[in-house]
Every structure is written in structure tokens, then in C-alpha cells.
Amino acid sequence: MIADNDPKPASRQAPPAPLVRAAAIRIAVLAGLLIWALWPEMRAIANSLFDGQNPLSIALPLAILILFLLRRQVLRQSVAAGSSAGVLVVFVGLIWYSVCVWPFDYGFLRLLAVPVLLGGCILAAAGGRALKHSLPLLLMLAFALPVGPRIYAALIIRPETATLKVARAAFDALPGVNVSLKGSDLVYSHGQSNGVIALGESYRGMALLGSYTLIGGFVVFARIRPLWQIVLAGLAAGPIVLLANFIRLLTWGFATIYGGYGPTSELPRDIAAAVSMLSAFFMFAIWCLVLSQLVVEADESPDMPETAEVADV
């Protein structure tokens, strides 16, 4: 995040309309040139996002649009003359992209150059404060970047295994239920019925981790927050995401074991996904509410000067 000790945007004088229009045109032109120059990467992002299997296919564009609408006033007030540092960021981003094309072929790192270059365009066209308040939008864009199987395995296998083990222990503690873990599936027996939970769902299920993280990012950035709140929310994101995924498996298991659904039934999976995403939303919302209350208490403290400013995003 970019620290800024200037007065908050609400207290700043609004920039003249011609300056805002000029900045918007510059950003549009630079972004258009960037899309044209990096068309293969843009197409890869679009294909990954809208392939019909990605849980973010609908939520991500909607989240970016809503965040933009929520921030449109502060973005407008943050517009200033472009910064030459943006040209340097774009130059570094292009070198980054080129090196990841040749001599090294690193697909994911090459895709990461896209939000960096977009950030450089915003900095060059509208200044540092506009970039600071655009960072959440660029972060949401980063969720659309497809990861390769090697990175996916490195990030996912251990959390997936741990979550499945905890879920197996929870189900095995139920009366009359016996559960064993075979690969990425939970095999259960209950009375006269036998079945499998999470049949072939390792990739799809863990892909929901991106959805939970997106929900958290949306909740956190739906309002302008001090930097310390964002840091604490980020630290809590991992446990909340894993807990939401555990709730997904728990809901799925209860629906399957006691609902009598077969292993190929879509209903328990869909119910579990909906419940887990709602759980993630409320957990992030409650945590952000707690942090907001801490801010109120700090602001009302007599030991804190009334004119104190904090960096926000």
C-alpha cells in the first residue's frame, strides 16, 4: 500500500473537471495499448475466468464493478497530474514481462506483470493518490490470474490434506458414522448406507478458496480503511478462508450422510458452496466490524490528538 499523510480525500478540494477527464482519457488510452500489447495474456486471463468452471467467473467482475462504484467519488477526488514515476513502473513492468517470456518462460509471473503495468498506467496518468485508492481494484484483478499446476499443488495440497483430516475426525465422532480418508475423498458408512464425500472435487473445491479470499477482499475494501486495519484483516484472511472451506466440507457431509444423496448428486455440493461463502462473508464482516470499533475507541481516546491522520486505502 502507498502511505499518504495528506488530508483524507473527503477534506481535499475536488480537482477541476478538465483534469479528471484528461486523466480518464490517458488511463483509457494507456490501458488500451497495454491490452493490445499483452493480448495473449489478456486472453488467457479471460479464458480462465469465464471457462464455466471457475467460481469467480461471475463474482469477480461484479466485485470489481461494485468496488469501483463505491470508490468513484474518492477516486475522482484523488486525481492529480500524472507522475513520472509511473513511466518508471511501466518500464520495469515491461522488463519483467519480457524476461518472463525470454529467456525464462514463467507463465504466472508473466501474468503478474499485467496488474503492475496497469498500476503504472494509473500512476503516470493520475498520480500517486489515485493509484493508492485503485490498489484494491488491481488486487481483485489479481484473483483472475490462473496459476499453473505446480504452483497450485504447492499452495493447495497441504491445506487440503489438513482440512480433510479435520473433517474426517469431525464426521467420525458422529454416532453411528464411520469415515476414512482415501486420497482427496472421504468414504463413509452410516447404518446400511455407504458413500463418498467430495468425490473428485479436490480442484473445484479448493478453487473456492479464491472465492472466499475475494469475498474477504471485497468486505475489507468496501470502505476506506486505515492501513493497520487492512494488515490485521490480511492476517486473519488465512484462518477465515480455511474455516470457510471446513464449513463447506462439514455442510456437504451432513447433507450427504443424513440426506441420503448419492455421490453424484449436485445438491449437497451446491448447498455446501453457498453456506461456506455466506460463512466467509459474515466472518470477514464481523472481523472488520471489530476492527472498526477499535478505531472508534482510538479516535475517542483523550490521549490521541484530534488532528492525527492515518494512511488509508
C-alpha positions as a Python dict, from the first residue, in 0.01 Angstrom:
ca = {
    (1, 'M'): (0, 0, 0),
    (2, 'I'): (109, 357, -57),
    (3, 'A'): (128, 560, 261),
    (4, 'D'): (-5, 912, 244),
    (5, 'N'): (-16, 1165, 525),
    (6, 'D'): (-211, 1426, 331),
    (7, 'P'): (-563, 1510, 447),
    (8, 'K'): (-818, 1247, 357),
    (9, 'P'): (-989, 1281, 17),
    (10, 'A'): (-1315, 1398, 169),
    (11, 'S'): (-1140, 1711, 304),
    (12, 'R'): (-946, 1786, -14),
    (13, 'Q'): (-1062, 2030, -276),
    (14, 'A'): (-1211, 1845, -571),
    (15, 'P'): (-989, 1859, -881),
    (16, 'P'): (-1126, 2052, -1180),
    (17, 'A'): (-1338, 1853, -1422),
    (18, 'P'): (-1097, 1901, -1718),
    (19, 'L'): (-816, 1744, -1514),
    (20, 'V'): (-1036, 1444, -1427),
    (21, 'R'): (-1143, 1399, -1790),
    (22, 'A'): (-786, 1426, -1913),
    (23, 'A'): (-669, 1166, -1660),
    (24, 'A'): (-953, 930, -1755),
    (25, 'I'): (-862, 962, -2124),
    (26, 'R'): (-494, 900, -2053),
    (27, 'I'): (-574, 591, -1845),
    (28, 'A'): (-810, 459, -2114),
    (29, 'V'): (-552, 509, -2389),
    (30, 'L'): (-266, 355, -2190),
    (31, 'A'): (-483, 62, -2078),
    (32, 'G'): (-595, 7, -2438),
    (33, 'L'): (-237, -1, -2559),
    (34, 'L'): (-149, -237, -2276),
    (35, 'I'): (-432, -475, -2366),
    (36, 'W'): (-324, -467, -2731),
    (37, 'A'): (41, -532, -2646),
    (38, 'L'): (-35, -811, -2399),
    (39, 'W'): (-328, -963, -2583),
    (40, 'P'): (-218, -1331, -2532),
    (41, 'E'): (-205, -1278, -2154),
    (42, 'M'): (-536, -1092, -2153),
    (43, 'R'): (-695, -1376, -2349),
    (44, 'A'): (-551, -1633, -2104),
    (45, 'I'): (-698, -1441, -1811),
    (46, 'A'): (-1037, -1415, -1983),
    (47, 'N'): (-1039, -1784, -2077),
    (48, 'S'): (-954, -1885, -1721),
    (49, 'L'): (-1213, -1654, -1572),
    (50, 'F'): (-1503, -1741, -1800),
    (51, 'D'): (-1444, -2112, -1861),
    (52, 'G'): (-1760, -2203, -1670),
    (53, 'Q'): (-1567, -2398, -1401),
    (54, 'N'): (-1416, -2102, -1219),
    (55, 'P'): (-1624, -1998, -916),
    (56, 'L'): (-1504, -1639, -971),
    (57, 'S'): (-1650, -1612, -1323),
    (58, 'I'): (-1948, -1404, -1210),
    (59, 'A'): (-1836, -1276, -871),
    (60, 'L'): (-1506, -1119, -976),
    (61, 'P'): (-1627, -876, -1245),
    (62, 'L'): (-1923, -784, -1024),
    (63, 'A'): (-1697, -724, -723),
    (64, 'I'): (-1464, -501, -926),
    (65, 'L'): (-1758, -303, -1064),
    (66, 'I'): (-1917, -254, -720),
    (67, 'L'): (-1585, -152, -564),
    (68, 'F'): (-1531, 98, -844),
    (69, 'L'): (-1878, 246, -789),
    (70, 'L'): (-1823, 264, -413),
    (71, 'R'): (-1490, 439, -466),
    (72, 'R'): (-1576, 657, -763),
    (73, 'Q'): (-1600, 973, -552),
    (74, 'V'): (-1274, 918, -368),
    (75, 'L'): (-1105, 820, -695),
    (76, 'R'): (-1227, 1139, -857),
    (77, 'Q'): (-1103, 1350, -566),
    (78, 'S'): (-767, 1173, -578),
    (79, 'V'): (-692, 1260, -940),
    (80, 'A'): (-388, 1481, -987),
    (81, 'A'): (-134, 1550, -1254),
    (82, 'G'): (39, 1235, -1371),
    (83, 'S'): (361, 1122, -1206),
    (84, 'S'): (680, 1046, -1395),
    (85, 'A'): (731, 757, -1154),
    (86, 'G'): (450, 582, -1341),
    (87, 'V'): (665, 572, -1653),
    (88, 'L'): (937, 400, -1449),
    (89, 'V'): (685, 146, -1314),
    (90, 'V'): (563, 72, -1668),
    (91, 'F'): (924, 34, -1785),
    (92, 'V'): (1003, -207, -1501),
    (93, 'G'): (682, -399, -1572),
    (94, 'L'): (772, -436, -1939),
    (95, 'I'): (1120, -563, -1848),
    (96, 'W'): (958, -804, -1601),
    (97, 'Y'): (721, -928, -1871),
    (98, 'S'): (999, -961, -2131),
    (99, 'V'): (1227, -1161, -1901),
    (100, 'C'): (936, -1398, -1824),
    (101, 'V'): (891, -1453, -2198),
    (102, 'W'): (1259, -1499, -2279),
    (103, 'P'): (1497, -1634, -2158),
    (104, 'F'): (1268, -1764, -1880),
    (105, 'D'): (920, -1896, -1955),
    (106, 'Y'): (734, -1829, -1630),
    (107, 'G'): (366, -1810, -1717),
    (108, 'F'): (224, -1698, -1383),
    (109, 'L'): (495, -1438, -1321),
    (110, 'R'): (432, -1309, -1673),
    (111, 'L'): (64, -1268, -1591),
    (112, 'L'): (151, -1085, -1269),
    (113, 'A'): (307, -814, -1482),
    (114, 'V'): (-44, -716, -1602),
    (115, 'P'): (-170, -555, -1275),
    (116, 'V'): (174, -399, -1224),
    (117, 'L'): (160, -237, -1568),
    (118, 'L'): (-197, -121, -1511),
    (119, 'G'): (-86, 35, -1183),
    (120, 'G'): (195, 212, -1365),
    (121, 'C'): (-54, 349, -1617),
    (122, 'I'): (-275, 487, -1339),
    (123, 'L'): (26, 640, -1162),
    (124, 'A'): (151, 800, -1484),
    (125, 'A'): (-192, 935, -1577),
    (126, 'A'): (-350, 1036, -1245),
    (127, 'G'): (-84, 1044, -972),
    (128, 'G'): (1, 855, -655),
    (129, 'R'): (-320, 908, -459),
    (130, 'A'): (-528, 776, -746),
    (131, 'L'): (-306, 468, -760),
    (132, 'K'): (-338, 418, -383),
    (133, 'H'): (-715, 411, -399),
    (134, 'S'): (-705, 189, -709),
    (135, 'L'): (-494, -80, -543),
    (136, 'P'): (-798, -279, -421),
    (137, 'L'): (-928, -297, -780),
    (138, 'L'): (-589, -418, -902),
    (139, 'L'): (-585, -673, -620),
    (140, 'M'): (-925, -803, -731),
    (141, 'L'): (-785, -833, -1084),
    (142, 'A'): (-500, -1045, -950),
    (143, 'F'): (-759, -1305, -844),
    (144, 'A'): (-831, -1368, -1212),
    (145, 'L'): (-476, -1481, -1283),
    (146, 'P'): (-469, -1857, -1349),
    (147, 'V'): (-199, -2049, -1164),
    (148, 'G'): (-16, -2346, -1310),
    (149, 'P'): (-44, -2698, -1170),
    (150, 'R'): (291, -2675, -992),
    (151, 'I'): (201, -2357, -804),
    (152, 'Y'): (-147, -2493, -739),
    (153, 'A'): (-4, -2811, -585),
    (154, 'A'): (244, -2616, -371),
    (155, 'L'): (-27, -2387, -236),
    (156, 'I'): (-316, -2628, -205),
    (157, 'I'): (-207, -2982, -117),
    (158, 'R'): (-115, -2919, 246),
    (159, 'P'): (-420, -2706, 335),
    (160, 'E'): (-644, -2954, 151),
    (161, 'T'): (-496, -3251, 337),
    (162, 'A'): (-523, -3078, 675),
    (163, 'T'): (-884, -2972, 614),
    (164, 'L'): (-984, -3322, 504),
    (165, 'K'): (-823, -3474, 814),
    (166, 'V'): (-1009, -3238, 1045),
    (167, 'A'): (-1336, -3302, 859),
    (168, 'R'): (-1281, -3679, 883),
    (169, 'A'): (-1230, -3655, 1260),
    (170, 'A'): (-1547, -3444, 1294),
    (171, 'F'): (-1760, -3688, 1093),
    (172, 'D'): (-1607, -3992, 1264),
    (173, 'A'): (-1717, -3851, 1601),
    (174, 'L'): (-2083, -3863, 1496),
    (175, 'P'): (-2281, -4155, 1642),
    (176, 'G'): (-2311, -4447, 1404),
    (177, 'V'): (-2086, -4289, 1140),
    (178, 'N'): (-1752, -4431, 1029),
    (179, 'V'): (-1536, -4222, 796),
    (180, 'S'): (-1200, -4290, 634),
    (181, 'L'): (-984, -4067, 416),
    (182, 'K'): (-882, -4208, 80),
    (183, 'G'): (-684, -3965, -131),
    (184, 'S'): (-894, -3649, -151),
    (185, 'D'): (-1222, -3827, -76),
    (186, 'L'): (-1400, -3907, 250),
    (187, 'V'): (-1554, -4255, 242),
    (188, 'Y'): (-1830, -4304, 500),
    (189, 'S'): (-2068, -4569, 624),
    (190, 'H'): (-2384, -4489, 817),
    (191, 'G'): (-2619, -4770, 902),
    (192, 'Q'): (-2695, -4952, 580),
    (193, 'S'): (-2572, -4672, 356),
    (194, 'N'): (-2223, -4612, 221),
    (195, 'G'): (-2092, -4327, 12),
    (196, 'V'): (-1825, -4074, -69),
    (197, 'I'): (-1797, -3707, 17),
    (198, 'A'): (-1603, -3472, -211),
    (199, 'L'): (-1583, -3728, -491),
    (200, 'G'): (-1335, -3589, -747),
    (201, 'E'): (-1379, -3239, -604),
    (202, 'S'): (-1025, -3161, -493),
    (203, 'Y'): (-953, -2895, -756),
    (204, 'R'): (-1302, -2749, -777),
    (205, 'G'): (-1348, -2742, -402),
    (206, 'M'): (-1015, -2582, -326),
    (207, 'A'): (-1069, -2336, -611),
    (208, 'L'): (-1337, -2195, -382),
    (209, 'L'): (-1054, -2067, -164),
    (210, 'G'): (-1015, -1794, -423),
    (211, 'S'): (-1384, -1711, -385),
    (212, 'Y'): (-1354, -1687, -6),
    (213, 'T'): (-1049, -1462, -42),
    (214, 'L'): (-1233, -1247, -295),
    (215, 'I'): (-1524, -1212, -53),
    (216, 'G'): (-1281, -1105, 217),
    (217, 'G'): (-1114, -851, -8),
    (218, 'F'): (-1449, -710, -108),
    (219, 'V'): (-1564, -675, 255),
    (220, 'V'): (-1237, -513, 362),
    (221, 'F'): (-1215, -267, 71),
    (222, 'A'): (-1586, -181, 56),
    (223, 'R'): (-1492, 120, 269),
    (224, 'I'): (-1176, 326, 311),
    (225, 'R'): (-981, 177, 599),
    (226, 'P'): (-659, 267, 783),
    (227, 'L'): (-359, 64, 680),
    (228, 'W'): (-336, -115, 1015),
    (229, 'Q'): (-690, -247, 972),
    (230, 'I'): (-603, -382, 628),
    (231, 'V'): (-293, -554, 768),
    (232, 'L'): (-490, -718, 1050),
    (233, 'A'): (-764, -822, 810),
    (234, 'G'): (-499, -976, 585),
    (235, 'L'): (-352, -1170, 878),
    (236, 'A'): (-696, -1308, 960),
    (237, 'A'): (-772, -1400, 598),
    (238, 'G'): (-589, -1734, 604),
    (239, 'P'): (-769, -1879, 909),
    (240, 'I'): (-1106, -1747, 789),
    (241, 'V'): (-1061, -1897, 442),
    (242, 'L'): (-961, -2236, 582),
    (243, 'L'): (-1251, -2229, 829),
    (244, 'A'): (-1494, -2147, 548),
    (245, 'N'): (-1361, -2442, 349),
    (246, 'F'): (-1403, -2667, 655),
    (247, 'I'): (-1762, -2546, 687),
    (248, 'R'): (-1811, -2637, 321),
    (249, 'L'): (-1697, -2995, 377),
    (250, 'L'): (-1895, -3019, 701),
    (251, 'T'): (-2216, -2898, 535),
    (252, 'W'): (-2161, -3125, 238),
    (253, 'G'): (-2105, -3423, 467),
    (254, 'F'): (-2416, -3363, 677),
    (255, 'A'): (-2630, -3318, 365),
    (256, 'T'): (-2487, -3634, 208),
    (257, 'I'): (-2489, -3861, 514),
    (258, 'Y'): (-2825, -3763, 657),
    (259, 'G'): (-2993, -3652, 336),
    (260, 'G'): (-2944, -3977, 153),
    (261, 'Y'): (-2799, -3816, -160),
    (262, 'G'): (-2582, -4017, -394),
    (263, 'P'): (-2216, -3929, -461),
    (264, 'T'): (-2301, -3772, -800),
    (265, 'S'): (-2580, -3550, -667),
    (266, 'E'): (-2522, -3179, -729),
    (267, 'L'): (-2748, -3051, -449),
    (268, 'P'): (-2525, -3119, -143),
    (269, 'R'): (-2228, -2964, -321),
    (270, 'D'): (-2423, -2653, -420),
    (271, 'I'): (-2570, -2614, -71),
    (272, 'A'): (-2226, -2652, 84),
    (273, 'A'): (-2072, -2393, -151),
    (274, 'A'): (-2347, -2140, -74),
    (275, 'V'): (-2326, -2194, 303),
    (276, 'S'): (-1947, -2167, 305),
    (277, 'M'): (-1943, -1844, 102),
    (278, 'L'): (-2206, -1688, 329),
    (279, 'S'): (-1999, -1801, 628),
    (280, 'A'): (-1688, -1640, 481),
    (281, 'F'): (-1877, -1315, 421),
    (282, 'F'): (-2009, -1296, 778),
    (283, 'M'): (-1676, -1392, 935),
    (284, 'F'): (-1493, -1121, 741),
    (285, 'A'): (-1772, -872, 814),
    (286, 'I'): (-1764, -943, 1187),
    (287, 'W'): (-1385, -915, 1198),
    (288, 'C'): (-1396, -583, 1011),
    (289, 'L'): (-1668, -462, 1249),
    (290, 'V'): (-1444, -545, 1543),
    (291, 'L'): (-1157, -355, 1385),
    (292, 'S'): (-1385, -58, 1313),
    (293, 'Q'): (-1491, -48, 1676),
    (294, 'L'): (-1127, -41, 1778),
    (295, 'V'): (-1085, 263, 1552),
    (296, 'V'): (-1379, 438, 1719),
    (297, 'E'): (-1233, 372, 2061),
    (298, 'A'): (-894, 501, 1949),
    (299, 'D'): (-1047, 812, 1792),
    (300, 'E'): (-1238, 887, 2113),
    (301, 'S'): (-932, 838, 2332),
    (302, 'P'): (-829, 1166, 2501),
    (303, 'D'): (-465, 1073, 2451),
    (304, 'M'): (-492, 1089, 2073),
    (305, 'P'): (-463, 1429, 1903),
    (306, 'E'): (-776, 1524, 1708),
    (307, 'T'): (-571, 1616, 1404),
    (308, 'A'): (-399, 1277, 1375),
    (309, 'E'): (-407, 1129, 1028),
    (310, 'V'): (-361, 768, 924),
    (311, 'A'): (-276, 617, 589),
    (312, 'D'): (-579, 459, 426),
    (313, 'V'): (-662, 264, 114),
}
